[in-house]
Amino acid sequence: NPCVPKDVWRQTLPMLAKWRFSSEADQDSVLAAVFSYVGIINAVYVEFGVNDLWNRGTGSNTRFLRSTVWRTRSSVQTNRTGLPRRHFKQTWRGILFDIQHQNPSINLWRENITHSNVVKTFEDYHIVEDVDYVSIDIDGCDVWVFLALTEKYYRPRVISIEYNPYFGFHEMVANSPSQCSSVDGGRFFGASLAAVAYFAGRRGYAPVWVVCGADVILAQ
């Protein structure tokens, strides 16, 4: 099932232990919990907006995934064979993009990702359409990149999007694609939490966790 079971997830939320391996806050623990419910299909991740973190930076939402071995289920159906599902170990793999940094040894490439080129970038790098996880953290136009990516073919199973915490909790605000980045370090950039949730719903996603002041975790 590619979807998060809402009733079970609501019961789990109060018991979710928060921890981090390399993420900015508790994104690592949330992703571990979400994928424990939906499972992984291809163990492929894509992250936009990371520093050369293996050498200098911090705050990656995917380094934990890449550093662990996950148990995944095969496609054998118990109701057809009468046998239990077979499990196998799988290591995550993926690609990183950043506007400034490049390090081929960790598959980090210098790309300026925008709503106009995100689909072509996925095509150029041969990224699968049902990639398990996409992290979007480009300090501004995140929601527009999400909408462009999911318009037709690409349906990431879990997505995290940076939101602007300076907007009010219920404010429906999303700066236009041409003005969504802060050029002076100010607070008027990107989209509010309410706007991210609204646009996510238009694409068949729902927020399953909010990392306060940082990201919204979305799942189908």
ABEGO torsion letter per residue (X at the ends): XABBBAAAAAAAAAABBBBBAABABAAAAAAAAAAAAAEBAAGBBBBBGBBBAAAABBGBAAAAAAABBBBBBBABBAAAAGBBBBBBBBBBBBBBBBAABBBAAAGBBBBBBBAAAAAAAAAAAGBBAABABBBBBAGGAAAAAAAAAAABABBBABBBBBBBAABBAABBBBBBAAAABBAAGBABBEBBAAAAAAAAAAAGBBBABBBBGBBBBBBX
